[in-house]
Amino acid sequence: MEYIKKAPPQPAAVNQEIQDTVSRIIADVEREGVDAVRRYSEKFDGAAPAEFRLSEADIRSQLATLDEQVTQAIDFSIAQVKHFAEAQRRTLTDFEEETLPGVVIGQKQIPVQAVGAYIPGGRYPILASAVMTVGVPKVAGVGRIVACAPLQRGTGKVNPLQLYGMVHSGADEIYAIGGAQALAAMAFGLEGAPPLEAVDMIVGAGNAYVAEAKRQLFGVVGIDLLAGPTEICILADDSADPEFVAADLLAQAEHGTNSQSVLITTSRALAQAVTQEIDRQLAALPTADAAGASWRDYGEIILVESDEEMLRVSDQVASEHLEVQTQDPDWFLARLSNYGSLFLGRNATVAYGDKGIGTNHVLPTGRAARYTGGLWVGKFIKTVTWQRVSDAANHTVAPPFITMADTEGMVGHADSMRLRVR
């Protein structure tokens, strides 16, 4: 393995200042409620509305002037993501089985009752964010979905196109609250008229403060995962088109100055061609300020000797997004283990996944793909179990378990079972 380009060492993603700031915000919102949310909204978003919950009239007025071509594009995204989530939902089934005569054991799928979806502002108003974090729990059968999004600086309003996505994806309540204070508000609830009742689970991407808030609130509520800056890894051989590879690396690099873009290739010629192509494309890219800095500080090109080594290195990288631009992508599909979402062949760009081709774009980063997948309909469903035991079956299952309990010294357990076989 040879590094054609290696990223310099980076500082820790979460520093003490971020941890302390988020901890203070969470404690203040839990203690002071709306007053703390208003104070932090004014501090970080530059304004705080009279009422944080958007009324039906507010929503109608903001959606009235939207460009129909853009809203139709969002509708297309919603349809694709919901269709895939519905297909996933069908794989989650209830069942029961008689495992011994008189012993029936089963499982049941129960949706989470209330979910809070955070819709980030940031550098770009990502229009598919609400589709991924509101539309999917709606398919799962979640009874109440709360969406929170920050006010846009200078307008005092939530981004109207993001608002459209929230409404048409199925949000039941929408609040103009951003940052860590939004997550704390959803976790603890807020008094008001009407009140914001606490949710059971919080999902959605955001900046380092939002990610840290999710980490600190985990346990108070469930979370989807701790997603950091976006990542892409591309596996490519000499059949890949350098222009496609460079464009896909830069597409993720433009997310922000700390996005990771990695090329792993068996072709030195391709590595050199991609390097030149990135320079050429950056010269014409309007978002080159972010993409260029990201590629400079976080971009890597790794040269390997074989497909097998490419596979091993890729699983070590465990990227959020993984593209395979090789002669035989299916060979990698059958063997890869660690990735958030996989994009096979030259036409399957990560950008399609970002905007809503069907799979969810909330995915594991920071090598978390080693142990978890991304957000999907099953994250919003609890698979719970149950059992039923007949009188006759007591005489089958009680004796070995009584022996175990007596051996452990758990007399109460043993006695509760002896009662069934007296």
Salt bridges, closest charged atoms under 4 A:
GLU2 OE1 - ARG268 NH2 2.77
ASP28 OD1 - ARG31 NH2 2.59
ASP28 OD2 - ARG39 NH2 3.49
GLU32 OE2 - ARG31 NH2 3.58
GLU32 OE1 - ARG39 NH1 2.93
ASP172 OD1 - LYS138 NZ 3.63
GLU173 OE2 - ARG144 NE 2.78
GLU212 OE2 - ARG215 NH2 2.60
ASP224 OD1 - LYS214 NZ 2.61
GLU243 OE2 - ARG280 NH2 3.66
GLU277 OE2 - ARG280 NH2 2.35
ASP289 OD2 - ARG123 NH1 3.55
ASP297 OD1 - ARG296 NE 2.97
GLU320 OE1 - HIS321 ND1 3.49
ASP354 OD2 - HIS255 NE2 3.45
ASP354 OD1 - HIS321 NE2 3.65
ASP406 OD2 - ARG418 NH2 2.35
ASP415 OD1 - ARG418 NH1 2.96
